[in-house]
């Protein structure tokens, strides 16, 4: 599986990838109809990479050159160990590559990582109005907990076009 740990050198490419997946044109994971502005910036990605008990995995094509790997990862996911749970966030796949199994491969890598870290559950939050995305996670073993959380205040993750809330899903490891 071509999944490796991201490094600070990957920050510009990851920022571009995440913003194209969440706010770009094309792809089915786009949420620009719900939020304006960027999903993240280089400082935000750098903060996640430096955060204790956190990692960002990137999906790379092994057939491309080393320079191309650094410039254009095909996918990424942020993982943060929180006690015996692993928080999964920022799952992103290049919109031109969506539907090809990259997201599933990243989810599988998260399960392996959770097991290695001694976690018993993986936890995610998804905008409740993203019914197709919630259904995708459910097809991959995630179950709604019944919990909801308010969408993040401020502009760090984008400017809300309407009131939003997050649903919490979990998967046993």
N, C-alpha and C positions, 0 to 999 in steps of 0.2 A: 504494500500500500504506500503510495507516494505522499505520506503525511509526515511532516517534520516540524520541529519547534521553530517558531518565528523568533527573530532577533531584532535588536534595534535597527539594523540595516534594512529591515523589511518595512519599517514604519510608513514611508511614502507609498509603497505599492499596496499595503494593507488598507491604508486610508482611502485610496482610490477604489480598491475593490469593494470595500464596505459601502461607500457612498454610491457606487454604481448599482450594487445589489438592492439597496434600500430606497434610493431616491433617483436612480438613473432611469433611462427609458428601456423598455423591454423587460423580459423576465417576469415570472409570476409572483415574485416576492416583493415587488415594488410597493411601497406604501406612500408614494408622493401624493396620492389622493387624500391622505389623512394628515400629512405633515409637510411643512415647508422647511427649507434649509437643509444643511448637511446632516447626515446621521452621526458623523464623528469628524474629528480633525487629527492632525498628527500629534498634538499634545495629548489628546484623549487616548490614542493608541499607545503612546509612550507610557502614559500613566498605567494602563492595563498591563503592559509588559513588565513594568517595575513592581507592580503590586505583589506583596508577599502571598504565597500559596496560589499563585495564578500562572497561567500559561496561555499562549495563543498558538494553536496548531495551524499550519498552512498546508494546503493541498497543492502539490506541484506536479508538473508533467516531467517525467524522467527523460523523455526523448528530446527535450529542448536544451539549449545551451545554458550554461551557468548564468550568463548575463540576463537571459530571458527569464530564468527562474526568479531572479531578484526583482525584475520589473513587473511581472504579471503572474502572481499566484492565481490558481483557478478557484480557490476557496479558502475559507478560514473559519475558526471557531475559538471563542474565548471560554476558558474554564477556570473556575475559582473554587477551591476547596473551602467549605464552610462547615467545620465540625465533621460530622459523618455524612454530609451531603456535598455534592458537587454542583455548583451553579453553572449552567450552560447558557451562553449568550452570544450575540453578534454572529450567529451562524450566517455565513455569506457565501454565495456561489456566483461567479461571473455570470451575468444574465445570458450571455451567448452559450453558456455551458450547462444551464439549468436543465434538469430532467434526465441527466446522464449518470446519476448515481453518486456524484461528488458529495452532496449533502448527506446521503446515507452513509458513505464511507467516513465522513467526519463524525457523524453520530456514533458509529461503531468504534472509532478511535476514542471518543469520549468515554464509552463504556469500559474499554480496556484501561484507560487512564484512571477512571473512578475506582476500578478494582485494585489497581496498583497503589492508589492512595488510601485504600481502606474505607472508601465511601460505600454506603449501602443504597443511596438514592441519588438520582440526578434530577435537579429542579430547574425549570425554565419558566419564564414569563413571556406571554405573547399578547399583543393588542387584541382585545376581545372581538373587535370588528373584523379581524383577519381570519374569518371562519375557515377559509381554504387552507391557511397555514396551521391553524389549530388541528384541523382534520389530518393534515400531513403528519404532524407530530403524533397524533393518536394512532395512525397506521404504523408508526414506528415504536409503539409500546408505551407512549406517554399517556397518563390518565389525568383528567381534571381533578384537582383536589377540592374544588368548591370554594377556594379562596380567590379573592381578587385584590389587586393593589391599585392605587391611583397611578396614572401615568406620571412619569418624572416631571417635576415642575421645572420651569425655566426653559432655556433654549439649548441645553447641552445635547439633547437627542433630536432636536428639531422643534419647530413651532407648530403647535396643534392647530388644526383647522376647525376642530370640533372637540368637545369633551371626550377624553379617552380613558379607558381603564385597561389593566392587564389581568389576564387570567393566569393562574398558576397551574402548571402541570408537573407531574413527577413520574419517574420510571424507576422501578427497583433494579438494582444492579445484580 
